[in-house]
Amino acid sequence: MDVALINGLFVRMVGPQTGRSLILLHALADSSLAFQPLFDTPLADRFRLVAVDLAGFGASPRQEHVRGMAEHAEAIAGLARSLALSGPVGLVAHSVASMIAVEVVPHLGERFSGLLSIEGNLTAEDAYLSGRAADFDDADSFKQHFVDHIWTMAQTHAVMQRYFVAAVLADPVAMWQMGRDARRLSVGDAPGRAYQRVRPSLYYWSPASTPETTARWIAHSKLEQRQFTNASHWPMIDQPAETAEAISAFFDRM
């Protein structure tokens, strides 16, 4: 595995130096470590995997000019240019990062090969946790509320223990700004309608970890989708082999 700090973004990379690449984008208050289990699957033999710590998360310092989804998308687009990836570039985005990925697509132009969204935001209900940032007047209060909530969940859900550590390390201002922007952009099904305009795309989800409002929206949409079972909101951690296969099957069609 290679690691680097590029344009202020910490990245973990594995796989062939040339050919197809996948940029992996984590959820609010998480880090690129959420995707590391995929590094030990056959996916890493066939694609260059570039797992990014978004600005203010993981090992990436907060950048004053990177606040909302659009600015995060510009930072990712700049990273792609700086890496000079040689072939088609696909995006794999988890949770709220799917809103960032949608914004990245136009920057990639003809090099864009597809977006696989892992339970990405489609309706206002999907911002039920990140969007709470809009209810707080300062970043520190929001972060304390957020990590307290995750700590409570970690007592009964083992997967949340890793997420708690990531959230504790996240920059409070970066969390607050991203969460507030998620709420601002999540009126009705606005995120879903924006996602629908991206082609090709695949929505990877489980009814067990998806709000009912979103599940109903998916049922009436024309999204290309694939369901998983017996995993949490982090299937790449719970089921790395199965998730890697789903990712590979989607991008192999391009």
Buried (B, 14 or more C-beta within 10 A) or exposed (E): EEEEEBBBBBBBBBBBEEEBBBBBBBBBBBBBBBBBBBBEBEBBEBBBBBBBBBBBBBBBBBBEEBBBBBBBBBBBBBBBEEBEBBBBBBBBBBBBBBBBBBBBBEBBEEBBBBBBBBBBBBBBBBBBBBBBBBEBEEBEBBBEBBBEBBBEBBEEEEBBEBBBBBBEEBBBBBBBBBBBBBBBBBEEBBBBEBBBEBEBBBBBBBEEEBBEBBBEBBEEBEBEBEEBEEBBBBBBBBBBEBBBBBBBEBBEEE
